[in-house]
Amino acid sequence: MSTMKFCRECNNILYPKENKEQKTLLFACRNCEHQEVADNHCVYRNEVQHSAGERTQVLQDVAADPTLPRTKTIRCTRCNHPEVVFFQAAARGEEGMTLFFVCCNPDCGHRWRD
């Protein structure tokens, strides 16, 4: 899919337009009345790509978040630190919510899920 379509008649940009009677998506020129049926129904797509460092930083910041609940009844499975933060979130590729734990030891930052 190209990012922009251009008119075959006058080379101006074609804009998405709905044909309400036929319930189809068209691309129409605002200059010369040229129209063509869309070959793809996707008008705009925004793909956000995160670097691995960004994802890691978010989870490390979780341990310092004062609004998240903490517990001293669960110890870190890696360093045995007595305090962890926990929260629920949807895990990738799974239905429902998953309980995540993050170690509060700044030297560890280990994260796991229940």
C-alpha distances in whole Angstrom, upper triangle without the diagonal:
4,6,9,9,13,16,17,21,21,18,18,15,14,15,14,17,19,21,23,25,23,21,18,15,15,13,17,18,21,23,23,23,20,18,15,14,11,9,8,10,9,10,10,10,13,14,18,19,23,25,28,30,29,29,33,34,33,35,38,38,39,42,43,42,45,44,43,46,48,50,53,53,50,50,48,47,47,50,52,51,53,50,46,44,42,39,37,33,31,30,27,27,30,31,34,35,36,39,38,41,41,44,46,47,46,46,45,42,41,39,39,39,41
4,6,7,10,13,15,18,18,15,15,12,12,13,13,17,19,21,24,27,24,23,19,16,15,13,16,16,19,21,21,21,18,17,15,15,12,11,10,12,11,10,11,11,14,15,18,19,23,25,28,31,29,30,33,34,34,36,39,39,39,43,44,42,46,44,44,47,49,51,54,55,52,52,49,49,48,51,53,52,54,51,48,45,44,41,39,35,33,33,29,29,33,34,36,37,38,41,40,43,43,46,47,48,46,47,46,43,43,41,41,41,44
4,7,10,14,16,19,18,15,14,11,11,11,12,16,18,21,24,27,25,23,19,16,15,13,15,16,18,20,21,21,19,17,16,16,13,13,12,13,11,9,8,9,11,13,16,18,22,24,27,29,27,28,32,32,32,34,37,36,37,41,41,40,43,42,42,45,47,49,52,53,51,51,48,48,47,50,52,51,52,50,46,43,42,39,37,34,32,32,29,29,32,33,35,36,37,40,39,41,41,44,45,47,44,45,44,41,41,39,40,40,43
4,7,10,13,15,15,11,10,7,8,9,10,14,17,20,23,25,24,22,19,15,13,10,12,12,14,16,17,17,15,14,13,14,12,13,12,14,12,10,10,12,14,16,19,21,25,27,31,32,31,32,35,35,35,38,40,39,40,44,44,43,46,44,44,48,50,53,56,57,54,54,51,52,51,53,55,54,56,53,49,47,45,42,41,37,35,35,32,32,35,36,38,39,41,43,42,45,44,47,48,50,48,49,48,45,45,43,44,43,46
4,7,9,12,12,9,9,6,5,8,10,13,16,18,21,23,22,20,17,14,11,8,10,10,13,14,15,15,12,11,10,12,10,11,12,13,13,11,12,15,17,20,23,25,28,31,34,36,34,35,39,39,38,41,43,43,44,47,48,46,49,48,48,51,53,56,59,60,57,57,55,55,54,56,59,58,59,56,53,50,48,45,43,40,38,38,35,35,38,38,40,42,43,46,45,48,48,51,52,53,51,52,51,48,48,46,47,46,49
4,6,9,8,5,5,5,5,9,11,14,17,19,22,24,23,22,19,16,13,9,9,8,11,11,12,13,10,10,10,13,12,14,15,17,16,14,16,18,21,23,26,28,32,34,37,39,37,38,42,42,41,44,47,46,47,51,51,49,52,51,51,54,56,59,62,63,61,61,58,58,58,60,62,61,62,59,56,53,52,49,47,43,41,41,38,38,41,42,44,45,47,50,49,51,51,54,55,57,54,55,54,51,52,50,50,50,53
4,5,6,5,5,6,6,10,12,14,17,18,22,23,22,22,18,16,12,9,8,6,9,9,9,10,7,8,9,12,13,15,17,18,18,16,18,21,24,26,29,32,35,37,41,43,41,42,45,46,45,48,50,49,50,54,54,53,55,54,54,57,59,62,65,66,64,64,61,62,61,63,65,64,66,63,59,56,55,52,50,46,44,44,41,41,44,45,47,48,50,52,52,55,54,57,58,60,58,59,58,55,55,53,54,53,56
4,6,6,8,10,9,13,15,17,19,20,24,24,23,23,20,18,14,11,11,9,13,12,10,11,8,9,10,13,14,15,18,20,21,19,21,24,27,29,32,34,38,40,43,45,43,44,48,48,48,50,53,52,53,57,57,56,59,57,57,60,62,65,68,69,66,67,64,64,63,66,68,67,68,65,62,59,58,55,53,49,47,47,43,43,46,47,49,50,52,55,54,57,57,60,61,63,60,61,60,57,57,55,56,55,58
4,6,8,11,11,14,17,18,20,21,24,25,24,25,22,19,16,13,11,9,12,10,7,9,7,10,11,15,17,19,21,23,24,22,24,27,29,32,35,37,40,43,46,48,46,47,51,51,50,53,55,55,56,59,59,58,61,59,59,62,65,68,71,72,69,69,67,67,66,69,71,70,71,68,65,62,60,57,55,52,49,50,47,46,49,50,52,53,55,58,57,60,60,63,64,65,63,64,63,60,60,58,59,58,61
4,6,9,10,14,17,18,21,22,25,27,26,26,23,21,17,14,12,9,10,8,7,10,9,12,14,17,18,20,22,24,24,21,23,26,28,31,34,36,39,42,45,46,45,46,50,50,49,52,54,53,54,58,58,56,59,58,58,61,64,67,70,71,68,69,66,66,66,68,70,69,70,67,64,61,59,56,55,51,49,49,47,47,49,50,52,53,55,57,57,59,59,62,63,64,62,63,62,59,60,58,58,58,61
4,7,9,12,15,17,21,22,26,27,26,26,23,20,16,13,12,9,11,10,10,12,10,12,14,17,17,19,20,22,22,19,21,23,25,28,30,32,36,38,41,43,41,43,46,46,46,49,51,50,51,55,55,53,56,55,55,58,61,64,67,68,65,65,63,63,62,64,66,65,67,64,60,58,56,53,52,48,46,46,43,44,47,47,49,50,52,54,54,56,56,58,59,61,58,59,58,56,56,54,55,55,57
4,6,9,13,15,19,20,24,26,25,25,22,18,15,11,10,7,8,7,9,11,10,12,13,16,16,19,20,21,20,17,19,22,23,26,29,31,34,37,40,41,40,41,45,44,44,47,49,48,49,53,52,51,54,52,53,56,58,61,65,66,63,64,61,61,61,63,65,64,65,62,58,55,54,51,50,46,44,45,42,42,45,46,47,48,50,52,52,54,54,57,57,59,56,58,57,54,55,53,54,53,56
4,6,10,12,16,18,21,24,23,22,19,16,13,9,8,6,8,9,11,12,11,11,12,15,14,16,17,17,17,14,15,18,20,23,25,28,31,34,37,38,36,38,41,41,40,43,45,45,46,49,49,47,50,49,49,52,55,58,61,62,60,60,57,58,57,59,61,60,61,58,55,52,50,47,46,42,41,41,38,39,41,42,44,45,46,49,48,51,50,53,54,56,53,55,54,51,51,49,50,50,52
4,7,9,13,15,18,20,19,18,15,12,9,5,5,5,7,9,10,10,9,8,9,11,11,13,14,14,14,11,14,17,19,22,25,28,31,34,37,39,37,38,41,42,40,43,46,45,46,49,49,48,50,49,49,52,54,57,61,61,59,60,57,57,57,59,61,60,61,58,55,52,50,47,45,41,39,40,37,37,40,40,42,43,45,48,47,50,50,53,54,56,54,55,54,51,51,49,49,49,51
4,6,10,13,16,18,18,16,14,10,8,5,5,6,8,11,12,11,11,9,10,11,10,14,13,13,13,9,11,15,18,21,24,27,30,33,36,38,35,36,40,40,38,41,44,43,43,47,47,45,48,46,46,49,52,55,58,59,57,58,55,56,56,58,59,58,59,56,52,49,47,44,42,39,37,38,35,35,38,38,39,41,43,45,45,48,48,51,52,54,52,53,52,49,49,47,48,47,49
4,7,10,13,16,15,13,10,7,6,5,6,9,10,14,15,13,12,10,10,10,8,12,11,10,10,7,10,14,17,20,23,26,29,33,36,37,35,35,39,39,37,40,43,42,42,46,46,44,47,44,45,48,50,53,56,57,55,56,54,54,54,56,58,57,58,54,51,48,46,42,40,37,35,36,33,33,35,35,37,38,40,43,43,46,46,50,51,53,51,53,51,48,48,45,46,45,47
4,7,9,12,12,11,9,6,5,6,6,9,10,14,14,12,12,9,10,9,9,13,13,11,12,10,13,17,20,23,26,29,33,36,39,41,38,38,42,42,40,43,46,45,45,48,49,46,49,46,46,49,52,55,58,59,57,58,56,56,57,59,60,59,60,57,53,50,48,44,42,38,36,38,35,35,37,36,38,39,42,45,45,48,49,52,53,55,54,56,54,51,51,48,48,47,49
4,6,9,9,7,6,5,6,8,9,13,14,17,17,14,14,11,11,10,10,13,13,11,13,11,15,18,21,24,27,31,34,37,40,42,39,39,43,43,41,43,46,45,45,49,49,47,49,46,46,49,52,55,58,59,57,58,56,56,57,59,60,59,60,57,53,50,47,44,41,38,36,37,35,34,36,35,37,38,41,44,45,48,49,52,53,56,55,56,55,51,51,48,48,46,48
4,6,6,5,5,6,7,10,10,14,15,18,17,14,14,11,11,10,11,14,15,13,15,14,18,21,25,28,31,34,37,41,43,45,43,42,46,47,44,47,50,49,48,52,53,50,52,50,50,52,55,58,61,62,60,61,59,59,60,62,64,63,63,60,56,53,50,47,44,41,38,40,37,37,38,37,39,41,44,47,48,51,52,56,57,59,58,60,58,55,54,51,51,49,51
4,6,5,7,9,10,13,14,17,18,21,21,17,17,14,15,13,14,17,17,15,17,16,20,23,26,29,32,35,38,42,44,46,43,43,47,47,45,47,50,49,48,52,53,50,52,49,49,51,55,57,61,61,59,61,59,59,60,63,63,62,63,59,56,52,50,46,43,40,38,40,38,37,38,37,38,40,43,46,47,51,52,56,57,59,58,60,58,55,54,51,51,49,50
4,6,8,11,12,15,16,19,20,23,22,18,18,15,15,14,15,18,19,17,20,19,23,26,29,32,35,38,41,45,47,49,47,46,50,50,48,50,53,52,52,55,56,53,55,52,52,55,58,60,64,64,62,63,62,62,63,65,66,66,66,63,59,56,53,49,46,43,41,42,40,39,40,39,40,43,46,49,50,54,55,59,60,63,62,63,62,58,57,54,54,52,53
4,6,9,10,14,15,19,20,23,22,18,17,14,13,11,13,15,16,14,18,18,22,24,28,30,34,37,40,43,46,48,45,45,49,49,47,49,52,52,51,55,55,53,55,52,52,54,57,59,63,63,61,62,61,60,61,64,65,64,65,62,58,55,52,48,45,42,39,41,38,37,38,37,39,42,45,48,49,53,54,58,59,62,61,62,60,57,56,53,52,50,51
4,7,10,13,15,19,20,23,22,19,18,15,14,11,12,14,14,12,15,15,19,21,24,27,30,33,37,40,42,45,42,41,45,46,43,45,49,48,47,51,52,49,51,48,48,50,53,56,59,59,57,59,57,57,58,60,61,61,61,58,54,51,48,45,42,38,36,37,35,33,35,34,36,38,41,44,45,49,50,54,55,58,57,59,57,53,52,49,48,46,48
4,6,10,12,16,18,21,20,17,16,12,10,7,8,10,11,9,12,13,16,19,22,25,28,31,35,38,40,43,40,40,44,44,42,44,47,47,46,50,51,49,51,48,48,50,53,55,59,59,57,58,56,56,57,59,61,60,60,57,54,50,48,44,41,38,35,36,34,33,34,34,36,38,41,44,45,48,49,53,54,57,56,57,55,52,51,48,48,46,47
4,7,10,13,15,18,18,15,14,10,9,6,6,9,9,7,10,9,13,16,19,22,26,28,32,35,38,40,38,37,41,42,40,42,45,44,44,48,49,46,49,46,46,49,52,54,57,58,55,56,54,54,55,58,59,58,59,56,52,49,46,43,40,37,34,35,33,32,34,33,35,37,40,43,43,47,48,51,52,55,53,55,53,50,49,46,46,45,46
4,6,10,12,15,15,12,10,6,6,4,5,9,10,9,11,10,14,17,21,23,27,30,33,36,39,41,39,39,43,43,42,44,47,46,46,50,51,48,51,49,48,51,54,57,60,60,58,59,57,57,57,60,61,60,61,58,54,51,49,46,43,40,37,38,35,35,37,36,39,40,43,46,46,49,50,53,55,57,55,57,55,52,51,49,49,47,49
4,7,10,12,12,10,8,6,5,6,6,10,11,11,12,10,13,16,20,22,26,29,32,35,38,40,38,38,42,42,41,43,46,45,46,50,50,48,51,48,48,51,54,57,60,61,58,59,57,57,57,59,61,60,61,58,54,51,49,46,44,40,38,38,36,35,38,38,40,41,43,46,46,49,50,53,54,56,54,56,54,51,51,48,49,48,50
4,6,9,9,7,6,4,7,9,10,13,14,14,15,13,16,19,22,25,28,31,35,38,41,43,40,41,45,45,43,46,49,48,48,52,52,50,53,51,51,54,57,59,63,63,61,62,60,60,60,62,64,63,64,61,57,54,52,49,46,43,41,42,39,39,41,41,43,44,47,49,49,52,52,56,57,59,57,58,57,54,54,51,52,51,53
4,5,6,6,5,6,9,12,13,16,17,17,18,15,18,21,24,27,30,33,36,39,42,44,41,42,46,46,45,47,50,49,50,53,53,51,54,52,52,56,58,61,64,65,63,64,61,62,62,64,66,64,65,62,59,55,54,51,49,45,43,44,41,41,44,44,46,47,49,52,51,54,54,57,58,60,58,59,58,55,56,53,54,53,55
4,6,6,8,9,13,15,16,19,20,20,20,17,19,23,25,28,31,34,37,40,43,44,42,43,47,46,45,48,51,49,50,54,53,51,54,52,52,56,58,62,65,66,64,65,62,63,63,65,66,65,66,63,59,56,54,51,49,46,44,45,43,43,45,45,47,48,50,52,52,55,55,58,58,60,58,60,59,56,56,54,55,54,56
4,6,8,11,14,17,18,21,23,23,23,20,22,25,28,31,33,36,39,42,46,47,44,46,49,49,48,51,53,52,53,57,56,54,57,55,56,59,62,65,68,69,67,68,65,66,66,67,69,68,69,66,62,59,57,54,53,49,47,48,46,46,49,48,50,51,53,56,55,58,58,61,61,63,61,63,62,59,59,57,58,57,59
4,6,9,12,16,18,21,22,23,24,21,24,27,30,33,36,38,42,44,48,49,47,48,52,51,50,53,56,55,55,59,59,57,59,58,58,61,64,67,70,71,69,70,67,68,68,70,71,70,71,68,64,61,60,56,54,51,49,50,47,47,50,50,51,53,55,58,57,60,60,63,64,66,63,65,64,61,61,59,60,59,61
4,6,10,13,15,19,21,21,22,20,22,26,29,32,35,38,41,44,47,49,47,47,51,51,50,53,55,54,55,58,58,56,59,57,57,60,63,66,69,70,68,69,66,67,67,69,71,69,70,67,63,60,58,55,53,50,47,48,46,45,48,48,49,51,53,56,56,59,59,62,63,65,63,65,64,60,61,58,58,57,60
4,7,11,13,16,18,19,20,18,21,24,27,30,33,36,40,42,46,47,45,46,50,50,49,51,54,53,54,57,58,56,58,56,56,59,62,65,68,69,67,67,65,65,65,67,69,68,69,66,62,59,57,54,52,48,46,47,44,44,46,46,48,50,52,55,55,58,58,61,62,64,62,63,62,59,59,57,57,56,58
4,7,9,12,15,15,17,15,19,22,25,28,31,34,38,40,43,45,43,44,47,48,46,49,52,51,51,55,55,53,56,54,54,57,60,62,66,66,64,65,62,62,62,65,66,66,67,63,60,57,55,51,49,45,43,44,41,40,43,43,45,47,49,52,52,55,55,59,60,62,60,61,60,57,57,54,54,53,55
4,6,9,12,13,15,14,17,20,24,26,30,32,36,39,42,44,42,42,46,46,45,47,50,50,50,54,54,52,55,53,53,56,58,61,64,64,62,63,60,60,60,63,65,64,65,62,58,55,53,50,47,44,41,42,39,38,40,40,43,45,47,50,50,53,54,57,58,60,58,60,58,55,55,52,52,51,53
4,6,9,10,13,12,16,19,22,25,28,31,35,37,40,42,40,40,44,45,43,46,49,48,48,52,53,51,54,51,51,54,56,59,62,62,60,60,58,58,58,61,62,62,63,60,56,53,51,48,45,41,39,39,36,35,37,37,40,42,44,47,48,51,51,55,56,58,57,58,56,53,53,50,50,48,50
4,5,7,9,9,13,15,19,21,25,27,31,34,36,39,37,37,40,41,40,42,45,45,45,48,49,47,50,48,47,50,53,55,58,59,56,57,54,54,54,57,59,58,59,56,53,50,47,44,42,38,35,36,33,32,34,34,37,39,41,44,44,47,48,51,53,55,53,54,53,49,49,46,46,45,47
4,7,9,10,14,15,19,20,24,26,30,32,35,38,36,36,39,41,39,41,44,44,44,48,49,47,50,48,47,50,52,55,58,58,55,56,53,53,53,56,57,57,58,55,52,49,47,44,41,37,34,34,31,30,33,33,36,38,40,43,43,46,47,50,52,54,52,53,51,48,48,45,45,43,45
4,6,8,10,12,15,17,21,23,27,29,32,34,33,32,36,37,36,38,41,41,41,44,45,44,46,44,44,46,48,51,54,54,51,52,50,49,50,52,54,53,55,52,48,45,43,40,37,33,31,31,28,26,29,30,32,34,36,39,39,43,43,47,48,50,49,50,48,45,44,41,41,40,42
4,6,9,11,15,17,20,23,26,29,32,34,32,32,35,36,35,36,40,39,39,43,44,42,45,42,41,44,47,49,52,52,50,51,49,48,49,51,53,52,53,50,47,44,41,38,35,32,29,29,26,25,28,28,30,32,34,37,38,41,42,45,47,49,48,49,47,44,43,40,40,39,40
4,6,7,11,13,17,19,23,26,28,31,28,28,32,33,31,33,36,36,36,40,40,39,41,39,39,41,44,46,49,50,47,48,46,46,46,48,50,49,50,47,44,41,38,35,33,29,26,27,24,24,26,26,28,30,32,35,35,38,39,42,44,46,45,46,44,41,40,37,37,36,38
4,7,10,13,17,20,23,26,29,31,29,29,33,33,31,34,37,36,36,40,41,39,41,39,39,42,44,47,50,51,49,49,47,47,47,50,51,50,51,48,45,41,39,36,34,30,28,29,26,26,29,29,31,32,34,37,37,40,40,43,44,47,45,46,45,42,41,39,39,38,40
4,7,10,13,16,20,23,26,28,25,25,29,29,28,30,33,33,33,37,37,35,38,36,36,39,41,44,47,48,46,46,44,44,44,46,48,47,48,45,41,38,37,33,31,28,26,27,24,24,27,27,29,30,32,34,34,37,37,40,41,43,41,43,41,38,38,36,36,35,38
4,6,10,13,16,19,22,24,22,22,26,26,25,27,30,30,30,34,34,33,36,34,33,36,39,41,44,45,43,43,41,41,41,43,45,44,45,42,38,35,34,31,29,25,23,23,21,21,24,25,26,27,29,31,31,33,33,37,38,40,38,40,38,35,35,32,33,32,34
4,6,10,13,16,19,21,18,19,22,23,21,24,27,26,27,30,31,29,32,31,30,34,36,39,42,42,40,40,38,38,38,40,42,41,42,39,35,32,31,28,26,23,21,22,19,20,23,24,25,26,27,29,28,31,31,34,35,37,35,36,35,32,32,30,30,30,32
4,6,10,13,16,18,16,16,20,20,19,22,24,24,25,28,29,28,31,30,29,32,34,37,39,40,38,38,35,35,35,37,39,38,40,37,33,31,29,26,25,21,20,19,17,18,21,22,24,24,25,27,26,28,28,31,32,34,32,33,32,29,29,27,27,27,30
4,7,10,13,15,12,13,16,17,16,18,21,21,21,25,26,25,28,27,26,29,31,34,36,38,35,35,32,33,32,34,36,35,36,33,30,27,26,24,23,19,18,18,16,18,21,22,23,23,23,25,23,26,25,28,29,31,29,30,29,26,26,24,25,25,28
4,7,10,12,10,10,14,15,14,17,19,20,21,24,25,24,28,27,26,29,30,33,35,37,34,33,30,31,30,32,34,33,35,32,29,27,26,24,23,20,19,18,15,17,20,22,24,23,23,25,23,25,24,26,28,29,27,28,26,23,24,22,23,24,27
4,6,8,6,7,10,11,11,13,16,16,17,20,21,21,25,25,24,26,27,30,32,34,31,30,27,27,27,28,31,30,32,29,26,24,23,21,21,18,18,17,15,18,20,22,23,22,22,23,20,22,20,23,24,25,23,24,23,20,20,19,21,21,25
4,5,5,7,9,10,11,13,15,16,18,20,21,22,25,26,25,27,28,30,32,33,30,29,26,26,25,27,29,28,31,28,25,24,24,23,23,20,20,18,16,19,22,25,26,24,23,24,21,22,20,22,23,24,22,22,21,18,19,18,20,22,25
4,5,5,6,9,10,11,12,14,16,18,20,20,24,25,23,25,26,28,29,31,27,26,23,23,21,23,26,25,28,26,23,21,21,21,21,19,19,17,15,18,21,24,24,23,21,21,18,19,17,19,21,21,19,19,18,15,16,15,17,19,23
4,5,5,6,9,10,10,12,14,16,17,18,22,23,22,24,24,27,28,30,27,25,22,23,21,22,25,24,26,24,22,20,21,21,22,20,20,19,18,21,23,26,26,24,22,22,19,19,17,18,19,19,16,17,16,14,15,15,18,20,24
4,5,5,6,9,10,11,13,15,16,16,20,21,20,23,23,26,28,30,27,26,23,24,22,24,26,25,27,24,21,19,20,19,20,17,18,17,17,20,22,24,24,22,21,21,18,18,16,18,19,20,17,18,17,15,16,15,18,20,23
4,5,5,7,9,10,11,14,15,16,19,20,18,21,21,23,26,27,24,23,20,21,20,22,24,23,25,22,19,17,17,16,16,14,15,14,13,17,19,21,21,19,17,17,14,15,14,16,17,18,17,18,16,13,14,12,14,16,20
4,5,5,6,9,10,12,14,15,18,19,17,20,20,22,23,25,22,21,18,18,17,18,21,20,22,19,17,15,16,16,17,16,17,15,15,19,20,23,23,20,18,17,14,14,12,13,14,15,13,14,13,10,11,10,13,15,19
4,5,5,6,9,11,11,12,16,17,16,19,19,22,23,25,23,22,19,20,19,19,22,20,22,19,17,15,16,16,18,17,18,18,18,22,23,25,24,22,20,19,15,15,12,14,14,15,12,14,13,10,12,12,15,17,21
4,6,5,6,9,10,10,14,15,13,16,17,20,22,24,22,21,19,20,20,20,22,20,22,19,16,13,14,13,15,13,15,15,16,20,20,22,21,18,17,16,13,13,11,13,14,15,14,16,15,11,13,12,14,16,19
4,5,5,7,10,10,14,14,12,14,15,17,19,21,18,17,15,16,16,17,19,17,18,16,12,10,11,11,13,12,14,14,15,19,19,21,20,17,15,14,10,10,8,10,11,13,12,14,12,8,9,8,11,12,16
4,5,6,8,9,13,14,13,15,14,17,18,20,18,17,14,16,15,15,17,15,17,14,12,11,12,13,16,16,18,17,19,22,23,25,23,20,18,16,13,11,8,9,9,10,8,10,9,6,9,9,12,15,18
4,5,5,6,10,12,11,14,14,17,19,21,19,19,17,19,18,18,20,17,18,15,13,11,12,13,15,15,18,18,20,24,24,25,24,20,19,17,14,13,10,11,10,12,10,13,13,9,12,12,15,17,20
4,5,5,9,9,8,10,11,14,16,18,16,16,15,17,17,18,18,16,16,13,10,7,9,9,12,13,16,16,18,22,22,23,21,17,16,14,11,10,7,9,9,12,11,14,13,9,11,10,13,14,17
4,6,8,10,8,10,9,12,13,16,14,14,12,15,15,15,15,12,13,10,7,6,9,11,14,15,18,19,21,24,24,25,23,19,17,15,11,9,6,7,5,8,8,11,11,8,10,10,13,14,17
4,6,9,9,11,10,14,15,18,17,17,16,19,18,17,18,15,15,12,10,9,12,13,16,18,21,21,24,27,27,28,26,22,20,18,15,13,10,10,7,10,9,13,13,10,13,13,16,18,20
4,6,6,9,10,13,16,19,18,18,17,20,21,20,20,17,17,13,11,9,11,11,14,16,19,20,23,26,25,26,24,20,19,16,14,13,11,12,10,13,13,16,16,13,15,15,17,18,20
4,6,8,9,12,15,18,18,19,18,22,23,22,21,18,17,13,12,9,12,12,16,18,21,23,25,29,28,28,25,22,21,18,16,15,13,14,11,14,15,18,18,16,18,17,19,20,22
4,7,9,13,16,18,18,20,20,23,24,24,23,20,19,15,13,10,11,11,13,15,19,21,24,27,26,25,23,19,19,16,15,15,14,15,14,17,17,21,20,17,19,18,19,19,21
4,7,10,13,15,15,17,17,20,21,21,20,17,16,12,10,7,7,7,10,13,16,18,21,24,23,23,20,16,15,13,12,11,11,13,12,15,16,19,18,15,16,15,16,16,17
4,7,10,12,12,14,15,18,20,20,18,16,14,11,9,6,6,7,11,14,17,19,22,25,23,23,20,16,15,12,11,10,11,12,11,15,17,20,19,16,17,15,16,15,15
4,7,9,9,11,12,15,17,17,15,12,10,7,6,4,6,9,13,16,19,20,24,27,25,25,22,18,16,13,12,9,9,10,9,12,15,17,16,14,15,14,15,15,15
4,6,6,9,11,14,16,16,13,11,8,6,6,7,8,11,14,18,21,21,25,28,26,26,23,19,17,13,12,10,11,10,10,13,16,18,16,15,15,14,15,15,14
4,6,7,10,13,15,14,11,9,5,5,7,9,11,14,18,21,24,24,28,30,28,29,26,22,20,16,15,12,12,11,10,12,16,18,16,15,15,15,16,16,16
4,7,10,12,15,15,11,11,7,8,9,11,12,15,17,21,24,24,27,29,27,27,25,21,19,15,15,12,13,12,13,15,19,20,18,17,16,16,15,15,14
4,7,9,12,12,9,9,7,7,7,9,10,13,16,19,21,21,24,26,24,25,23,20,16,13,12,9,11,10,11,13,17,18,15,14,13,13,12,12,11
4,6,9,8,5,6,5,6,7,10,12,15,18,20,23,22,25,27,26,27,25,22,18,15,13,10,10,8,10,11,14,15,12,12,11,12,11,13,13
4,5,6,5,5,7,7,7,10,11,15,17,19,22,20,23,25,24,26,24,21,18,14,12,9,8,6,8,9,12,12,9,9,7,8,9,11,12
4,6,6,8,10,11,10,13,14,17,18,20,22,20,22,24,23,25,24,21,18,15,13,10,10,9,12,12,15,14,10,11,8,9,8,11,12
4,6,8,11,12,12,14,16,19,21,22,24,21,23,26,25,27,27,24,20,18,15,12,11,9,12,11,13,11,8,9,7,9,10,13,15
4,5,9,11,11,14,17,20,22,24,26,24,26,29,28,30,29,26,22,20,17,13,12,9,10,8,11,9,7,9,8,11,13,16,17
4,6,9,10,14,16,19,22,24,26,25,27,30,29,30,29,26,22,19,17,13,12,9,11,9,13,12,10,12,10,13,13,16,16
4,6,8,11,14,18,21,23,26,25,27,30,29,30,29,25,22,19,16,12,11,7,7,6,10,10,9,10,10,12,14,16,17
4,7,11,13,17,20,23,26,25,28,31,29,30,28,25,22,18,16,12,11,9,8,9,13,14,12,13,13,14,15,17,17
4,7,10,14,17,20,23,23,26,29,27,28,26,22,19,16,14,10,9,7,6,8,11,13,12,11,12,12,14,15,16
4,7,10,14,16,19,19,22,25,24,25,22,19,16,12,10,6,6,5,5,8,11,13,11,9,9,9,11,12,13
4,7,11,13,17,17,20,23,22,22,20,16,14,10,8,6,5,6,7,10,12,15,13,10,11,9,11,11,13
4,7,10,13,14,17,20,19,19,16,13,10,7,5,4,6,9,10,14,15,18,15,12,12,10,10,9,10
4,7,10,12,15,18,16,16,13,10,8,6,5,7,9,12,13,17,18,20,18,15,14,11,11,10,11
4,7,9,13,15,13,13,10,6,5,5,6,9,12,15,17,20,21,23,21,17,16,13,12,9,10
4,6,9,12,11,10,8,5,6,7,7,11,13,17,18,22,22,24,21,18,17,13,12,10,11
4,7,9,7,7,6,5,6,9,10,13,16,19,22,24,25,27,24,20,19,15,14,11,12
4,6,6,8,8,7,6,9,9,13,15,19,21,24,24,25,22,19,17,13,12,9,11
4,6,8,10,10,10,13,13,16,17,21,24,26,26,27,24,21,19,15,14,12,14
4,7,10,11,11,15,15,19,21,24,27,29,29,30,27,24,22,18,16,14,16
4,7,8,9,12,14,17,20,23,26,29,29,30,27,24,22,18,16,13,13
4,7,9,13,15,19,21,25,28,30,31,32,29,26,24,20,18,15,14
4,7,10,13,17,20,23,26,29,30,31,28,25,23,19,17,13,13
4,7,9,13,16,20,22,25,26,28,25,22,20,16,14,11,11
4,6,10,13,17,19,22,23,25,22,19,16,13,10,7,7
4,7,10,14,16,19,21,22,19,16,14,11,9,6,5
4,7,10,13,16,17,19,16,12,11,7,6,4,6
4,7,9,12,14,16,13,10,8,6,5,6,8
4,6,9,10,12,9,6,6,4,7,9,11
4,6,8,9,7,5,5,6,9,11,14
4,6,9,8,6,8,10,12,15,17
4,5,5,6,8,11,14,17,19
4,5,6,9,12,15,19,21
4,6,9,12,16,19,22
4,5,9,12,16,18
4,6,10,13,16
4,7,10,13
4,7,10
4,7
4
